């Protein structure tokens, strides 16, 4: 994956650059927009936000932190996490493996995708990857065959959990059921240098006790199989606060998890976690320009096929902030808006509602926040609408309820 330095082509002045990636670095979003001469939306990264989230996990999560690279594979994000002490990375494809390996050669990579191609397994093993997930007999046999029955494998059995209360449940596609899991634990124990169990409670898990319930379920599986394990991977799912999804402090999740690990006699194991959204969501946003207003509909230069996939597909309501292009204006009352993206596809719509000042108009910029996870990673090039411009901003993200001004 090439480093993203193309933003300099559409930024007219000479901002301070972040070493070593060449990303334009501004004190405020207003400065960046004043400097911008391009026609596309802008990806924004807030490194200090990512640093803060990483420090919380590294310092207080009761185990080792594996960053889920899929959430945002930007080289700057990976480097910031490494600088804050994240040493393990959850990868799922050859490109993710090669990216992290080239950028952070000392990182420990975990191939936790339960279904992998034979070529991918062999490539990963050749680069030093020893941690592999599986959830069925066929995948286990594939791993053994593609590593020539290597004696140094760290195998992780993915369990299917009973349905929880995450906003995006992940049960159904991956995971061994109770009886299959007990069989696979007995079989894989023979081959694995170390054997672990992993699970995922679902993305954006707002129920702190879902982790405790999953840990209790693991205890039942282990007792039934009568097989000892060496590690327990709690997966991801750690949430971020969105307008209609209030969250409790992350430390409450860690406290509950620690208590459950102790209760079920897992504290002596190697404990892993795979945060993605929680590490980088608040550390990124999209600046989208209003191209047209029709009543309470705003037509933007980014949409569902870009960074706003979750806003369109799942009707997630992201925090928003208006940056006005006018030097003088009256601060008016707030109003609910619907967004349309720039493509010709009529499904390119984000219902929201998104609350902005009532005088939002063509030429203003809407900053859609908490898109550092998945938003930037999911962006496509459909219909020719995409952006190669990424900047960093040092100040904290704006308060969504306030209106901005570009001087």
C-alpha positions in Angstrom: 0.0 0.0 0.0 1.6 3.3 -1.0 2.0 6.0 1.5 -0.7 8.7 1.1 1.2 11.9 0.3 -0.9 13.1 -2.6 -2.7 15.7 -0.4 0.1 18.2 -1.2 -1.1 18.3 -4.8 -4.3 20.1 -3.7 -3.0 22.2 -0.8 -1.7 25.5 -1.9 0.4 26.6 1.0 3.3 24.9 2.9 2.0 23.4 6.2 4.2 21.6 8.7 4.7 18.0 7.6 4.6 15.0 9.9 7.6 12.8 9.7 8.0 10.4 8.0 4.8 10.2 5.9 4.6 13.7 4.4 1.0 14.3 5.4 0.0 17.9 5.6 -0.3 18.8 9.3 -2.6 21.7 10.5 -3.5 23.2 13.8 -7.1 23.5 12.9 -9.6 22.3 10.3 -10.2 25.9 9.3 -6.6 26.3 8.3 -6.7 23.2 6.2 -9.9 24.2 4.4 -8.5 27.7 3.7 -5.5 26.0 2.1 -7.5 23.4 0.0 -7.8 23.8 -3.8 -9.2 20.4 -4.7 -12.7 19.2 -5.6 -12.9 16.1 -3.5 -13.8 15.4 0.1 -10.9 15.3 2.6 -9.9 12.6 5.1 -8.8 13.9 8.4 -6.7 12.1 11.0 -6.4 13.4 14.6 -3.2 11.7 15.9 -3.6 12.9 19.4 -7.0 11.2 19.7 -5.6 7.9 18.5 -2.7 8.2 20.9 -5.1 8.8 23.8 -7.2 5.7 22.9 -4.2 3.6 22.5 -2.7 4.6 25.9 -6.0 3.7 27.6 -6.0 0.1 26.1 -2.2 -0.4 26.6 -2.3 0.7 30.2 -5.6 -0.7 31.4 -6.8 -3.6 29.2 -6.2 -6.8 31.1 -4.1 -8.5 28.4 -2.3 -7.9 25.2 -3.7 -5.5 22.6 -4.0 -6.7 19.0 -5.0 -3.8 16.7 -7.6 -5.0 14.1 -5.9 -3.5 11.0 -9.1 -3.7 9.0 -10.5 -0.7 11.0 -8.0 1.6 9.4 -4.8 0.4 7.8 -3.4 3.9 7.1 0.4 3.9 7.8 0.2 6.9 10.1 -2.5 5.1 12.2 -0.3 2.0 12.5 2.8 4.0 13.4 1.0 6.0 16.1 -0.3 2.8 17.7 3.2 1.3 17.6 4.6 4.4 19.2 2.0 4.1 22.0 3.0 0.5 22.8 0.8 -1.7 20.6 2.9 -4.6 19.4 0.4 -7.1 18.0 -1.7 -6.7 14.9 -4.7 -8.7 13.7 -4.4 -9.1 9.9 -6.7 -10.9 7.4 -5.1 -10.6 4.0 -1.8 -10.7 2.2 -1.9 -6.9 1.6 -2.5 -6.3 5.3 0.3 -8.7 6.2 2.7 -7.1 3.8 1.8 -3.6 4.8 2.3 -4.1 8.6 5.4 -6.3 8.0 7.1 -3.7 5.8 6.2 -0.7 8.0 6.7 -2.4 11.4 9.0 -5.4 10.9 9.1 -6.2 14.6 5.4 -6.4 15.0 3.8 -9.8 15.9 1.1 -10.6 13.4 -2.0 -12.7 14.1 -4.0 -14.2 11.1 -7.3 -14.4 13.0 -9.6 -14.6 9.9 -11.2 -18.1 10.3 -11.2 -18.8 6.5 -7.9 -18.3 4.6 -6.6 -19.3 1.2 -3.8 -21.8 1.1 -1.5 -19.3 -0.5 -2.2 -16.8 2.2 -1.4 -19.3 5.0 1.9 -20.3 3.3 2.9 -16.6 2.7 2.0 -15.7 6.3 4.1 -18.5 7.7 7.0 -17.6 5.5 7.0 -14.1 7.1 7.0 -15.4 10.6 3.3 -15.5 11.4 2.6 -18.4 13.8 -0.9 -17.4 15.1 -3.8 -18.8 13.1 -7.5 -19.0 13.8 -9.8 -21.7 12.6 -13.4 -22.8 13.2 -13.8 -26.1 11.4 -12.0 -29.3 10.6 -11.3 -28.4 7.0 -9.6 -25.1 8.0 -7.4 -26.8 10.6 -6.3 -29.4 8.0 -5.6 -26.6 5.6 -3.3 -24.8 8.1 -1.5 -28.0 8.9 -1.0 -28.8 5.2 0.2 -25.4 4.2 2.7 -25.2 7.0 3.9 -28.8 6.5 2.7 -29.7 10.0 5.0 -27.1 11.6 5.6 -27.8 15.3 5.5 -24.1 16.3 1.9 -23.2 15.5 -0.2 -21.1 17.8 -3.8 -22.1 17.0 -6.9 -20.3 18.0 -10.3 -21.9 17.8 -13.1 -19.4 17.0 -16.3 -20.0 18.9 -19.8 -19.1 17.8 -21.5 -17.3 20.6 -25.1 -17.2 21.6 -26.7 -13.9 20.3 -25.6 -10.9 22.3 -26.7 -7.2 22.2 -24.1 -5.7 19.9 -25.3 -3.2 17.3 -23.7 -5.3 14.6 -24.0 -9.0 15.6 -21.3 -11.2 14.0 -22.7 -14.6 14.7 -23.6 -16.8 11.7 -20.6 -16.4 9.4 -17.9 -17.7 11.6 -17.5 -19.9 14.7 -17.7 -23.5 15.9 -20.8 -24.5 17.9 -20.5 -26.1 21.3 -20.1 -29.8 20.2 -17.9 -29.0 17.3 -15.7 -26.9 19.5 -15.1 -29.6 22.0 -14.1 -32.0 19.2 -11.7 -29.5 17.6 -10.1 -28.6 20.9 -9.2 -32.2 21.5 -7.9 -32.7 17.9 -5.9 -29.5 17.7 -4.3 -29.9 21.1 -2.1 -32.6 19.5 -0.7 -30.3 16.8 -0.5 -26.9 18.5 2.5 -25.6 20.4 0.0 -23.4 22.0 -3.8 -23.6 21.8 -6.3 -20.8 22.4 -9.9 -20.0 22.1 -11.2 -16.8 20.5 -14.6 -15.2 20.1 -16.2 -11.9 19.0 -19.2 -10.5 20.8 -20.2 -8.3 17.8 -19.2 -4.9 16.7 -20.2 -1.9 18.8 -21.1 -3.9 21.9 -23.0 -1.6 24.3 -23.7 -4.3 26.9 -20.6 -4.6 29.1 -21.7 -8.0 30.5 -21.7 -9.6 27.1 -18.0 -10.2 27.5 -18.6 -11.8 30.9 -21.3 -14.1 29.4 -18.9 -15.1 26.6 -16.1 -15.9 29.0 -18.6 -18.0 31.0 -19.5 -19.8 27.8 -15.8 -20.5 27.1 -15.5 -22.1 30.6 -18.3 -24.5 29.7 -16.7 -25.5 26.4 -13.3 -26.0 28.1 -14.8 -28.1 30.9 -16.7 -30.3 28.4 -13.6 -30.9 26.2 -11.3 -31.5 29.2 -8.5 -29.9 27.2 -6.2 -27.2 28.6 -5.7 -24.0 26.7 -2.9 -21.4 26.7 -4.7 -18.2 25.6 -8.1 -16.6 25.4 -8.8 -13.9 22.7 -11.7 -11.7 23.6 -12.0 -10.3 20.1 -13.2 -6.8 19.4 -16.5 -5.0 19.8 -15.4 -2.3 22.2 -17.7 0.6 21.4 -17.5 4.3 20.6 -20.1 6.9 21.5 -22.4 7.9 18.6 -25.4 10.3 18.9 -27.9 7.5 19.6 -25.5 5.1 21.2 -24.3 6.3 24.6 -21.5 4.3 26.1 -20.1 3.8 29.6 -16.4 4.4 30.3 -14.0 1.8 28.7 -12.4 1.1 32.1 -15.8 -0.4 33.2 -15.4 -3.0 30.4 -11.9 -3.8 31.5 -13.0 -4.1 35.2 -15.9 -6.5 34.2 -13.6 -8.6 32.0 -11.0 -8.9 34.7 -13.5 -10.0 37.3 -14.9 -12.6 34.9 -11.5 -14.0 34.0 -10.7 -14.4 37.6 -14.1 -16.0 38.4 -13.7 -18.6 35.7 -10.0 -19.3 36.4 -8.6 -17.8 33.2 -6.4 -15.2 34.7 -3.3 -17.3 34.3 -3.8 -17.5 30.5 -2.4 -15.2 27.9 -5.3 -12.8 27.4 -5.7 -11.0 24.0 -8.1 -8.4 22.7 -8.7 -7.0 19.2 -9.9 -3.4 19.4 -10.3 -1.6 16.1 -13.1 0.9 16.3 -12.3 1.9 19.9 -8.7 2.8 18.9 -9.2 4.9 15.9 -12.8 5.9 15.3 -12.6 9.2 17.1 -9.2 9.8 15.5 -10.6 10.4 12.0 -13.3 12.3 10.2 -14.4 13.3 6.7 -14.8 16.8 5.5 -17.5 16.8 2.8 -18.6 19.9 0.9 -22.2 20.8 0.4 -22.8 21.0 -3.4 -26.5 21.7 -3.3 -29.3 22.2 -0.8 -33.0 21.2 -1.4 -35.0 22.0 1.7 -33.6 19.8 4.4 -31.6 17.6 2.0 -27.9 18.3 1.6 -26.0 16.9 -1.4 -22.4 16.2 -0.4 -19.2 15.3 -2.3 -18.9 12.1 -0.3 -21.5 9.4 0.6 -22.5 5.8 1.0 -19.9 4.6 -1.5 -17.3 6.6 0.2 -16.6 7.0 3.9 -20.3 7.1 4.9 -21.1 3.4 4.2 -22.4 2.8 7.8 -24.5 6.0 7.7 -26.2 4.7 4.5 -26.3 1.0 5.0 -27.1 0.8 8.7 -28.5 4.3 9.3 -25.8 5.2 11.9 -26.0 8.8 13.1 -22.5 10.2 13.2 -21.6 13.4 15.0 -21.4 16.3 12.6 -20.0 19.9 12.6 -20.5 22.7 10.1 -17.6 24.7 8.8 -19.0 27.8 7.0 -17.3 29.3 4.0 -18.7 32.7 4.7 -16.5 35.2 6.7 -19.6 36.8 8.3 -22.8 35.0 9.3 -25.4 34.8 12.0 -25.5 31.8 14.2 -29.0 30.4 13.7 -31.0 27.5 15.4 -30.1 23.9 14.7 -32.1 21.8 12.2 -32.2 18.1 11.1 -30.9 17.3 7.7 -30.7 14.3 5.4 -27.6 13.7 3.3 -27.2 12.5 -0.3 -23.9 11.4 -1.7 -22.3 12.5 -5.1 -22.9 9.3 -7.2 -25.7 8.8 -9.7 -27.1 5.9 -7.6 -30.3 6.8 -5.8 -29.5 4.5 -2.9 -26.6 6.9 -2.1 -28.5 8.4 0.8 -27.9 8.8 4.5 -31.2 9.4 6.3 -29.7 10.6 9.6 -31.1 12.9 10.7 -28.0 15.0 11.1 -28.3 18.1 13.2 -26.6 21.2 11.8 -27.2 25.0 11.8 -30.3 25.8 9.8 -28.5 28.1 7.4 -26.2 25.4 6.0 -25.7 26.1 2.3 -23.7 25.3 -0.8 -20.0 25.8 -0.3 -20.1 25.0 3.4 -18.2 22.0 4.7 -19.7 19.3 6.9 -17.3 17.4 9.1 -18.6 13.9 9.8 -16.8 12.6 12.8 -15.9 9.2 14.3 -15.0 7.9 10.8 -11.4 7.0 11.6 -12.6 3.4 11.9 -14.1 1.7 8.9 -15.3 4.9 7.2 -11.9 5.7 5.6 -11.2 2.0 5.1 -14.5 1.2 3.3 -14.3 4.1 0.9 -14.5 3.0 -2.8 -13.9 4.6 -6.2 -17.5 4.0 -7.5 -18.6 6.5 -10.2 -15.2 8.2 -10.1 -15.9 9.9 -6.7 -13.1 9.3 -4.2 -10.4 11.3 -2.4 -6.6 10.9 -2.3 -6.3 13.7 0.2 -5.5 12.9 3.8 -4.4 15.5 6.4 -3.7 15.6 10.1 -5.1 18.1 12.5 -3.5 18.6 16.0 -6.5 20.2 17.8 -9.2 18.1 19.4 -12.2 17.2 17.3 -14.9 20.0 17.3 -17.9 20.0 19.5 -20.7 18.7 17.2 -23.4 21.1 18.5 -21.4 24.2 17.6 -21.1 25.9 14.2 -17.7 26.5 12.7 -16.2 29.3 10.6 -13.5 29.4 8.0 -11.6 32.6 8.2 
